[in-house]
Amino acid sequence: MRRLIACTFLTFAAMTAARAECNVEDAGLEPAIAAQKEFQEAKNAQVVRDLRTLRDAAIVLDSYGYPDECKRLVALVKGLAAKPDDTIKRSSDTDEEKAEEVQESREPKLAPKEPRGSGR
């Protein structure tokens, strides 16, 4: 019985430690983004979407078991949110071709269908 209790306790402790590795919600990214008046302007809506996409990517990295990468990404987003003027300047790439490439890369790709009657 003692072994069972000890195993249960250790398992719970390990799970808690693993979950605490990179807690994106507690990092305060959303309040940091929302607090900057520059990010409230309509012309900077894409920058805000990008920051939130990076925040979401940190959550995905953490859920896939990459806490160190998650922490680095959280730190990066915090840095970008803390300096809105610099972030907006960095994001001011107006290259139309690059914008189209980014938009295309966001669209899900389907695997090519095999022709019917291919003998399989």
N, CA, C and O atoms as a GROMACS GRO file, in nm:
protein
  480
    1MET      N    1   0.082  -0.119   0.000
    1MET     CA    2   0.000   0.000   0.000
    1MET      C    3   0.087   0.126   0.000
    1MET      O    4   0.056   0.224  -0.068
    2ARG      N    5   0.196   0.122   0.077
    2ARG     CA    6   0.286   0.237   0.082
    2ARG      C    7   0.349   0.262  -0.055
    2ARG      O    8   0.366   0.377  -0.096
    3ARG      N    9   0.384   0.154  -0.124
    3ARG     CA   10   0.443   0.169  -0.257
    3ARG      C   11   0.343   0.234  -0.353
    3ARG      O   12   0.380   0.321  -0.432
    4LEU      N   13   0.219   0.192  -0.344
    4LEU     CA   14   0.116   0.248  -0.431
    4LEU      C   15   0.100   0.398  -0.405
    4LEU      O   16   0.090   0.477  -0.499
    5ILE      N   17   0.096   0.436  -0.280
    5ILE     CA   18   0.084   0.577  -0.244
    5ILE      C   19   0.207   0.654  -0.291
    5ILE      O   20   0.194   0.764  -0.346
    6ALA      N   21   0.324   0.597  -0.270
    6ALA     CA   22   0.447   0.663  -0.312
    6ALA      C   23   0.451   0.680  -0.463
    6ALA      O   24   0.487   0.786  -0.514
    7CYS      N   25   0.414   0.575  -0.537
    7CYS     CA   26   0.411   0.582  -0.684
    7CYS      C   27   0.312   0.687  -0.731
    7CYS      O   28   0.341   0.764  -0.822
    8THR      N   29   0.196   0.689  -0.670
    8THR     CA   30   0.095   0.788  -0.706
    8THR      C   31   0.145   0.929  -0.681
    8THR      O   32   0.129   1.018  -0.765
    9PHE      N   33   0.207   0.949  -0.566
    9PHE     CA   34   0.260   1.081  -0.532
    9PHE      C   35   0.369   1.123  -0.629
    9PHE      O   36   0.369   1.237  -0.678
   10LEU      N   37   0.463   1.034  -0.659
   10LEU     CA   38   0.571   1.066  -0.751
   10LEU      C   39   0.520   1.094  -0.892
   10LEU      O   40   0.568   1.186  -0.958
   11THR      N   41   0.423   1.016  -0.936
   11THR     CA   42   0.365   1.040  -1.068
   11THR      C   43   0.298   1.177  -1.073
   11THR      O   44   0.316   1.252  -1.169
   12PHE      N   45   0.222   1.209  -0.970
   12PHE     CA   46   0.156   1.339  -0.964
   12PHE      C   47   0.258   1.452  -0.961
   12PHE      O   48   0.241   1.554  -1.029
   13ALA      N   49   0.364   1.436  -0.883
   13ALA     CA   50   0.468   1.538  -0.874
   13ALA      C   51   0.539   1.557  -1.007
   13ALA      O   52   0.567   1.670  -1.047
   14ALA      N   53   0.566   1.447  -1.076
   14ALA     CA   54   0.632   1.456  -1.207
   14ALA      C   55   0.542   1.525  -1.309
   14ALA      O   56   0.589   1.606  -1.389
   15MET      N   57   0.414   1.494  -1.306
   15MET     CA   58   0.320   1.557  -1.399
   15MET      C   59   0.310   1.706  -1.372
   15MET      O   60   0.304   1.786  -1.466
   16THR      N   61   0.307   1.745  -1.247
   16THR     CA   62   0.299   1.886  -1.211
   16THR      C   63   0.424   1.959  -1.255
   16THR      O   64   0.416   2.069  -1.308
   17ALA      N   65   0.541   1.898  -1.234
   17ALA     CA   66   0.666   1.960  -1.275
   17ALA      C   67   0.673   1.974  -1.426
   17ALA      O   68   0.718   2.077  -1.477
   18ALA      N   69   0.628   1.874  -1.497
   18ALA     CA   70   0.631   1.880  -1.643
   18ALA      C   71   0.539   1.989  -1.695
   18ALA      O   72   0.573   2.060  -1.790
   19ARG      N   73   0.423   2.004  -1.634
   19ARG     CA   74   0.328   2.106  -1.678
   19ARG      C   75   0.379   2.245  -1.647
   19ARG      O   76   0.343   2.341  -1.716
   20ALA      N   77   0.463   2.259  -1.545
   20ALA     CA   78   0.512   2.390  -1.505
   20ALA      C   79   0.632   2.434  -1.588
   20ALA      O   80   0.682   2.545  -1.570
   21GLU      N   81   0.678   2.350  -1.677
   21GLU     CA   82   0.796   2.382  -1.756
   21GLU      C   83   0.779   2.514  -1.832
   21GLU      O   84   0.865   2.602  -1.824
   22CYS      N   85   0.669   2.528  -1.905
   22CYS     CA   86   0.648   2.648  -1.986
   22CYS      C   87   0.500   2.682  -1.983
   22CYS      O   88   0.424   2.639  -2.070
   23ASN      N   89   0.460   2.758  -1.885
   23ASN     CA   90   0.319   2.793  -1.872
   23ASN      C   91   0.294   2.925  -1.944
   23ASN      O   92   0.315   3.033  -1.889
   24VAL      N   93   0.249   2.914  -2.067
   24VAL     CA   94   0.229   3.031  -2.152
   24VAL      C   95   0.124   3.125  -2.092
   24VAL      O   96   0.138   3.247  -2.099
   25GLU      N   97   0.019   3.068  -2.035
   25GLU     CA   98  -0.088   3.152  -1.980
   25GLU      C   99  -0.037   3.241  -1.867
   25GLU      O  100  -0.077   3.357  -1.857
   26ASP      N  101   0.050   3.187  -1.783
   26ASP     CA  102   0.102   3.264  -1.671
   26ASP      C  103   0.211   3.363  -1.712
   26ASP      O  104   0.253   3.446  -1.631
   27ALA      N  105   0.257   3.354  -1.835
   27ALA     CA  106   0.364   3.443  -1.881
   27ALA      C  107   0.314   3.585  -1.905
   27ALA      O  108   0.394   3.678  -1.917
   28GLY      N  109   0.183   3.602  -1.911
   28GLY     CA  110   0.127   3.737  -1.927
   28GLY      C  111   0.142   3.794  -2.066
   28GLY      O  112   0.151   3.916  -2.081
   29LEU      N  113   0.144   3.710  -2.167
   29LEU     CA  114   0.163   3.760  -2.303
   29LEU      C  115   0.044   3.842  -2.351
   29LEU      O  116   0.061   3.950  -2.409
   30GLU      N  117  -0.076   3.792  -2.328
   30GLU     CA  118  -0.195   3.865  -2.376
   30GLU      C  119  -0.208   4.002  -2.311
   30GLU      O  120  -0.231   4.100  -2.382
   31PRO      N  121  -0.192   4.014  -2.178
   31PRO     CA  122  -0.196   4.149  -2.119
   31PRO      C  123  -0.083   4.239  -2.171
   31PRO      O  124  -0.102   4.359  -2.186
   32ALA      N  125   0.034   4.180  -2.197
   32ALA     CA  126   0.145   4.259  -2.250
   32ALA      C  127   0.113   4.314  -2.388
   32ALA      O  128   0.147   4.428  -2.421
   33ILE      N  129   0.047   4.233  -2.469
   33ILE     CA  130   0.008   4.277  -2.604
   33ILE      C  131  -0.102   4.382  -2.593
   33ILE      O  132  -0.096   4.486  -2.658
   34ALA      N  133  -0.202   4.354  -2.512
   34ALA     CA  134  -0.318   4.443  -2.500
   34ALA      C  135  -0.283   4.578  -2.435
   34ALA      O  136  -0.352   4.677  -2.458
   35ALA      N  137  -0.177   4.582  -2.357
   35ALA     CA  138  -0.142   4.704  -2.284
   35ALA      C  139  -0.079   4.812  -2.373
   35ALA      O  140  -0.076   4.929  -2.334
   36GLN      N  141  -0.030   4.775  -2.488
   36GLN     CA  142   0.039   4.871  -2.574
   36GLN      C  143  -0.060   4.944  -2.664
   36GLN      O  144  -0.131   4.882  -2.742
   37LYS      N  145  -0.063   5.078  -2.652
   37LYS     CA  146  -0.158   5.156  -2.732
   37LYS      C  147  -0.128   5.145  -2.882
   37LYS      O  148  -0.220   5.154  -2.964
   38GLU      N  149  -0.003   5.125  -2.917
   38GLU     CA  150   0.032   5.111  -3.059
   38GLU      C  151  -0.036   4.989  -3.121
   38GLU      O  152  -0.072   4.991  -3.239
   39PHE      N  153  -0.052   4.885  -3.042
   39PHE     CA  154  -0.115   4.764  -3.093
   39PHE      C  155  -0.267   4.778  -3.103
   39PHE      O  156  -0.333   4.692  -3.162
   40GLN      N  157  -0.323   4.884  -3.046
   40GLN     CA  158  -0.467   4.907  -3.054
   40GLN      C  159  -0.508   4.967  -3.188
   40GLN      O  160  -0.624   4.960  -3.227
   41GLU      N  161  -0.412   5.027  -3.259
   41GLU     CA  162  -0.442   5.092  -3.387
   41GLU      C  163  -0.474   4.987  -3.493
   41GLU      O  164  -0.409   4.883  -3.501
   42ALA      N  165  -0.575   5.018  -3.574
   42ALA     CA  166  -0.620   4.924  -3.678
   42ALA      C  167  -0.508   4.889  -3.776
   42ALA      O  168  -0.502   4.776  -3.825
   43LYS      N  169  -0.422   4.984  -3.804
   43LYS     CA  170  -0.315   4.958  -3.902
   43LYS      C  171  -0.214   4.854  -3.852
   43LYS      O  172  -0.136   4.800  -3.931
   44ASN      N  173  -0.215   4.826  -3.723
   44ASN     CA  174  -0.121   4.729  -3.666
   44ASN      C  175  -0.188   4.597  -3.630
   44ASN      O  176  -0.132   4.517  -3.555
   45ALA      N  177  -0.306   4.574  -3.684
   45ALA     CA  178  -0.381   4.452  -3.652
   45ALA      C  179  -0.303   4.327  -3.693
   45ALA      O  180  -0.308   4.225  -3.623
   46GLN      N  181  -0.231   4.333  -3.805
   46GLN     CA  182  -0.154   4.216  -3.849
   46GLN      C  183  -0.041   4.184  -3.752
   46GLN      O  184  -0.013   4.066  -3.727
   47VAL      N  185   0.022   4.285  -3.698
   47VAL     CA  186   0.129   4.263  -3.600
   47VAL      C  187   0.072   4.191  -3.477
   47VAL      O  188   0.134   4.099  -3.425
   48VAL      N  189  -0.045   4.235  -3.432
   48VAL     CA  190  -0.109   4.172  -3.316
   48VAL      C  191  -0.144   4.027  -3.348
   48VAL      O  192  -0.123   3.938  -3.265
   49ARG      N  193  -0.196   4.002  -3.469
   49ARG     CA  194  -0.226   3.864  -3.508
   49ARG      C  195  -0.100   3.780  -3.509
   49ARG      O  196  -0.100   3.664  -3.466
   50ASP      N  197   0.009   3.837  -3.559
   50ASP     CA  198   0.136   3.764  -3.563
   50ASP      C  199   0.184   3.729  -3.422
   50ASP      O  200   0.228   3.617  -3.397
   51LEU      N  201   0.175   3.824  -3.330
   51LEU     CA  202   0.217   3.798  -3.192
   51LEU      C  203   0.132   3.689  -3.129
   51LEU      O  204   0.183   3.604  -3.056
   52ARG      N  205   0.004   3.692  -3.157
   52ARG     CA  206  -0.084   3.588  -3.101
   52ARG      C  207  -0.059   3.453  -3.167
   52ARG      O  208  -0.073   3.349  -3.102
   53THR      N  209  -0.022   3.454  -3.294
   53THR     CA  210   0.014   3.328  -3.361
   53THR      C  211   0.140   3.270  -3.297
   53THR      O  212   0.148   3.149  -3.275
   54LEU      N  213   0.237   3.355  -3.267
   54LEU     CA  214   0.359   3.308  -3.200
   54LEU      C  215   0.326   3.255  -3.060
   54LEU      O  216   0.383   3.154  -3.018
   55ARG      N  217   0.236   3.323  -2.989
   55ARG     CA  218   0.192   3.274  -2.857
   55ARG      C  219   0.130   3.136  -2.869
   55ARG      O  220   0.159   3.046  -2.790
   56ASP      N  221   0.044   3.119  -2.969
   56ASP     CA  222  -0.019   2.989  -2.991
   56ASP      C  223   0.084   2.882  -3.027
   56ASP      O  224   0.071   2.767  -2.987
   57ALA      N  225   0.186   2.922  -3.102
   57ALA     CA  226   0.293   2.827  -3.137
   57ALA      C  227   0.368   2.782  -3.012
   57ALA      O  228   0.408   2.666  -3.002
   58ALA      N  229   0.386   2.872  -2.917
   58ALA     CA  230   0.451   2.835  -2.791
   58ALA      C  231   0.369   2.730  -2.717
   58ALA      O  232   0.424   2.636  -2.659
   59ILE      N  233   0.237   2.746  -2.719
   59ILE     CA  234   0.150   2.647  -2.654
   59ILE      C  235   0.164   2.512  -2.722
   59ILE      O  236   0.170   2.409  -2.655
   60VAL      N  237   0.170   2.512  -2.854
   60VAL     CA  238   0.186   2.387  -2.929
   60VAL      C  239   0.320   2.322  -2.897
   60VAL      O  240   0.327   2.202  -2.875
   61LEU      N  241   0.427   2.401  -2.896
   61LEU     CA  242   0.559   2.346  -2.863
   61LEU      C  243   0.558   2.282  -2.725
   61LEU      O  244   0.613   2.173  -2.707
   62ASP      N  245   0.496   2.347  -2.630
   62ASP     CA  246   0.490   2.292  -2.495
   62ASP      C  247   0.411   2.162  -2.493
   62ASP      O  248   0.450   2.065  -2.428
   63SER      N  249   0.299   2.159  -2.565
   63SER     CA  250   0.216   2.038  -2.564
   63SER      C  251   0.285   1.922  -2.636
   63SER      O  252   0.254   1.805  -2.609
   64TYR      N  253   0.377   1.952  -2.728
   64TYR     CA  254   0.451   1.847  -2.798
   64TYR      C  255   0.577   1.805  -2.722
   64TYR      O  256   0.653   1.720  -2.769
   65GLY      N  257   0.599   1.865  -2.605
   65GLY     CA  258   0.713   1.824  -2.523
   65GLY      C  259   0.841   1.899  -2.552
   65GLY      O  260   0.950   1.844  -2.534
   66TYR      N  261   0.830   2.024  -2.594
   66TYR     CA  262   0.948   2.107  -2.620
   66TYR      C  263   0.945   2.230  -2.529
   66TYR      O  264   0.929   2.342  -2.577
   67PRO      N  265   0.960   2.209  -2.398
   67PRO     CA  266   0.949   2.322  -2.305
   67PRO      C  267   1.057   2.428  -2.323
   67PRO      O  268   1.030   2.546  -2.304
   68ASP      N  269   1.178   2.389  -2.358
   68ASP     CA  270   1.284   2.488  -2.376
   68ASP      C  271   1.255   2.580  -2.495
   68ASP      O  272   1.273   2.701  -2.487
   69GLU      N  273   1.208   2.520  -2.605
   69GLU     CA  274   1.174   2.599  -2.722
   69GLU      C  275   1.055   2.690  -2.692
   69GLU      O  276   1.049   2.804  -2.737
   70CYS      N  277   0.960   2.637  -2.614
   70CYS     CA  278   0.845   2.716  -2.572
   70CYS      C  279   0.890   2.838  -2.492
   70CYS      O  280   0.844   2.949  -2.516
   71LYS      N  281   0.980   2.816  -2.399
   71LYS     CA  282   1.030   2.927  -2.316
   71LYS      C  283   1.099   3.032  -2.401
   71LYS      O  284   1.082   3.152  -2.379
   72ARG      N  285   1.179   2.987  -2.499
   72ARG     CA  286   1.247   3.083  -2.587
   72ARG      C  287   1.146   3.165  -2.667
   72ARG      O  288   1.162   3.286  -2.683
   73LEU      N  289   1.044   3.099  -2.717
   73LEU     CA  290   0.942   3.169  -2.795
   73LEU      C  291   0.863   3.266  -2.707
   73LEU      O  292   0.831   3.376  -2.751
   74VAL      N  293   0.831   3.226  -2.585
   74VAL     CA  294   0.762   3.315  -2.492
   74VAL      C  295   0.847   3.439  -2.465
   74VAL      O  296   0.796   3.551  -2.465
   75ALA      N  297   0.976   3.419  -2.444
   75ALA     CA  298   1.067   3.532  -2.420
   75ALA      C  299   1.072   3.624  -2.542
   75ALA      O  300   1.075   3.746  -2.527
   76LEU      N  301   1.072   3.566  -2.660
   76LEU     CA  302   1.074   3.645  -2.782
   76LEU      C  303   0.947   3.728  -2.795
   76LEU      O  304   0.953   3.847  -2.827
   77VAL      N  305   0.832   3.667  -2.772
   77VAL     CA  306   0.705   3.739  -2.782
   77VAL      C  307   0.698   3.850  -2.677
   77VAL      O  308   0.651   3.960  -2.706
   78LYS      N  309   0.746   3.822  -2.557
   78LYS     CA  310   0.750   3.926  -2.452
   78LYS      C  311   0.835   4.044  -2.498
   78LYS      O  312   0.797   4.160  -2.480
   79GLY      N  313   0.950   4.014  -2.556
   79GLY     CA  314   1.038   4.120  -2.604
   79GLY      C  315   0.974   4.202  -2.715
   79GLY      O  316   0.986   4.324  -2.717
   80LEU      N  317   0.906   4.134  -2.808
   80LEU     CA  318   0.838   4.205  -2.916
   80LEU      C  319   0.724   4.290  -2.863
   80LEU      O  320   0.704   4.403  -2.909
   81ALA      N  321   0.650   4.238  -2.767
   81ALA     CA  322   0.537   4.313  -2.710
   81ALA      C  323   0.585   4.432  -2.627
   81ALA      O  324   0.516   4.534  -2.618
   82ALA      N  325   0.702   4.420  -2.567
   82ALA     CA  326   0.755   4.527  -2.482
   82ALA      C  327   0.804   4.647  -2.564
   82ALA      O  328   0.812   4.758  -2.512
   83LYS      N  329   0.838   4.623  -2.690
   83LYS     CA  330   0.890   4.730  -2.776
   83LYS      C  331   0.803   4.740  -2.901
   83LYS      O  332   0.846   4.700  -3.009
   84PRO      N  333   0.682   4.794  -2.888
   84PRO     CA  334   0.590   4.794  -3.002
   84PRO      C  335   0.642   4.872  -3.122
   84PRO      O  336   0.620   4.830  -3.236
   85ASP      N  337   0.709   4.984  -3.100
   85ASP     CA  338   0.757   5.062  -3.214
   85ASP      C  339   0.857   4.982  -3.297
   85ASP      O  340   0.849   4.979  -3.420
   86ASP      N  341   0.952   4.917  -3.229
   86ASP     CA  342   1.050   4.834  -3.300
   86ASP      C  343   0.983   4.716  -3.370
   86ASP      O  344   1.018   4.682  -3.483
   87THR      N  345   0.886   4.656  -3.303
   87THR     CA  346   0.816   4.541  -3.360
   87THR      C  347   0.740   4.582  -3.485
   87THR      O  348   0.742   4.511  -3.585
   88ILE      N  349   0.674   4.696  -3.479
   88ILE     CA  350   0.598   4.745  -3.594
   88ILE      C  351   0.693   4.777  -3.709
   88ILE      O  352   0.662   4.746  -3.824
   89LYS      N  353   0.807   4.837  -3.680
   89LYS     CA  354   0.905   4.866  -3.786
   89LYS      C  355   0.957   4.738  -3.849
   89LYS      O  356   0.970   4.729  -3.971
   90ARG      N  357   0.985   4.638  -3.767
   90ARG     CA  358   1.035   4.509  -3.819
   90ARG      C  359   0.932   4.441  -3.908
   90ARG      O  360   0.968   4.371  -4.003
   91SER      N  361   0.806   4.462  -3.878
   91SER     CA  362   0.701   4.391  -3.951
   91SER      C  363   0.654   4.468  -4.074
   91SER      O  364   0.562   4.424  -4.142
   92SER      N  365   0.715   4.579  -4.103
   92SER     CA  366   0.665   4.664  -4.211
   92SER      C  367   0.713   4.621  -4.349
   92SER      O  368   0.726   4.704  -4.439
   93ASP      N  369   0.738   4.494  -4.366
   93ASP     CA  370   0.777   4.441  -4.497
   93ASP      C  371   0.655   4.444  -4.588
   93ASP      O  372   0.556   4.376  -4.562
   94THR      N  373   0.662   4.522  -4.694
   94THR     CA  374   0.547   4.536  -4.784
   94THR      C  375   0.569   4.463  -4.916
   94THR      O  376   0.503   4.494  -5.016
   95ASP      N  377   0.659   4.369  -4.919
   95ASP     CA  378   0.685   4.291  -5.039
   95ASP      C  379   0.562   4.208  -5.071
   95ASP      O  380   0.527   4.115  -4.997
   96GLU      N  381   0.495   4.240  -5.182
   96GLU     CA  382   0.371   4.172  -5.220
   96GLU      C  383   0.392   4.022  -5.243
   96GLU      O  384   0.310   3.940  -5.200
   97GLU      N  385   0.501   3.986  -5.310
   97GLU     CA  386   0.527   3.844  -5.337
   97GLU      C  387   0.547   3.767  -5.207
   97GLU      O  388   0.497   3.656  -5.192
   98LYS      N  389   0.620   3.827  -5.116
   98LYS     CA  390   0.643   3.760  -4.988
   98LYS      C  391   0.510   3.744  -4.913
   98LYS      O  392   0.485   3.639  -4.853
   99ALA      N  393   0.427   3.846  -4.916
   99ALA     CA  394   0.297   3.839  -4.849
   99ALA      C  395   0.211   3.728  -4.909
   99ALA      O  396   0.143   3.656  -4.837
  100GLU      N  397   0.215   3.714  -5.041
  100GLU     CA  398   0.139   3.607  -5.107
  100GLU      C  399   0.192   3.470  -5.068
  100GLU      O  400   0.114   3.378  -5.045
  101GLU      N  401   0.324   3.456  -5.060
  101GLU     CA  402   0.385   3.329  -5.020
  101GLU      C  403   0.342   3.292  -4.877
  101GLU      O  404   0.310   3.176  -4.850
  102VAL      N  405   0.342   3.389  -4.789
  102VAL     CA  406   0.301   3.363  -4.651
  102VAL      C  407   0.155   3.320  -4.647
  102VAL      O  408   0.120   3.225  -4.578
  103GLN      N  409   0.071   3.391  -4.722
  103GLN     CA  410  -0.071   3.356  -4.724
  103GLN      C  411  -0.092   3.216  -4.779
  103GLN      O  412  -0.172   3.139  -4.724
  104GLU      N  413  -0.022   3.181  -4.886
  104GLU     CA  414  -0.034   3.048  -4.944
  104GLU      C  415   0.014   2.940  -4.848
  104GLU      O  416  -0.044   2.832  -4.842
  105SER      N  417   0.118   2.970  -4.773
  105SER     CA  418   0.172   2.870  -4.680
  105SER      C  419   0.076   2.843  -4.564
  105SER      O  420   0.085   2.739  -4.500
  106ARG      N  421  -0.014   2.935  -4.537
  106ARG     CA  422  -0.111   2.918  -4.428
  106ARG      C  423  -0.228   2.829  -4.469
  106ARG      O  424  -0.297   2.775  -4.383
  107GLU      N  425  -0.249   2.814  -4.599
  107GLU     CA  426  -0.361   2.732  -4.646
  107GLU      C  427  -0.323   2.585  -4.640
  107GLU      O  428  -0.215   2.547  -4.684
  108PRO      N  429  -0.412   2.502  -4.584
  108PRO     CA  430  -0.382   2.359  -4.574
  108PRO      C  431  -0.364   2.297  -4.713
  108PRO      O  432  -0.435   2.331  -4.807
  109LYS      N  433  -0.271   2.208  -4.722
  109LYS     CA  434  -0.245   2.138  -4.849
  109LYS      C  435  -0.299   1.997  -4.838
  109LYS      O  436  -0.284   1.931  -4.736
  110LEU      N  437  -0.363   1.952  -4.945
  110LEU     CA  438  -0.414   1.816  -4.950
  110LEU      C  439  -0.317   1.728  -5.027
  110LEU      O  440  -0.253   1.774  -5.122
  111ALA      N  441  -0.306   1.605  -4.986
  111ALA     CA  442  -0.221   1.510  -5.058
  111ALA      C  443  -0.282   1.485  -5.196
  111ALA      O  444  -0.404   1.481  -5.208
  112PRO      N  445  -0.198   1.468  -5.299
  112PRO     CA  446  -0.253   1.442  -5.432
  112PRO      C  447  -0.328   1.309  -5.434
  112PRO      O  448  -0.285   1.211  -5.374
  113LYS      N  449  -0.440   1.310  -5.504
  113LYS     CA  450  -0.519   1.187  -5.515
  113LYS      C  451  -0.456   1.095  -5.617
  113LYS      O  452  -0.404   1.139  -5.720
  114GLU      N  453  -0.463   0.965  -5.587
  114GLU     CA  454  -0.415   0.867  -5.683
  114GLU      C  455  -0.522   0.848  -5.789
  114GLU      O  456  -0.641   0.847  -5.757
  115PRO      N  457  -0.481   0.832  -5.914
  115PRO     CA  458  -0.581   0.811  -6.019
  115PRO      C  459  -0.654   0.679  -5.997
  115PRO      O  460  -0.597   0.582  -5.948
  116ARG      N  461  -0.782   0.679  -6.033
  116ARG     CA  462  -0.862   0.557  -6.018
  116ARG      C  463  -0.813   0.453  -6.116
  116ARG      O  464  -0.766   0.484  -6.226
  117GLY      N  465  -0.826   0.330  -6.074
  117GLY     CA  466  -0.786   0.219  -6.161
  117GLY      C  467  -0.636   0.206  -6.175
  117GLY      O  468  -0.587   0.157  -6.277
  118SER      N  469  -0.563   0.248  -6.074
  118SER     CA  470  -0.418   0.239  -6.081
  118SER      C  471  -0.368   0.100  -6.048
  118SER      O  472  -0.247   0.076  -6.041
  119GLY      N  473  -0.462   0.007  -6.026
  119GLY     CA  474  -0.422  -0.131  -6.003
  119GLY      C  475  -0.393  -0.164  -5.859
  119GLY      O  476  -0.339  -0.271  -5.831
  120ARG      N  477  -0.424  -0.080  -5.769
  120ARG     CA  478  -0.396  -0.107  -5.628
  120ARG      C  479  -0.517  -0.149  -5.554
  120ARG      O  480  -0.510  -0.175  -5.434
   0.00000   0.00000   0.00000
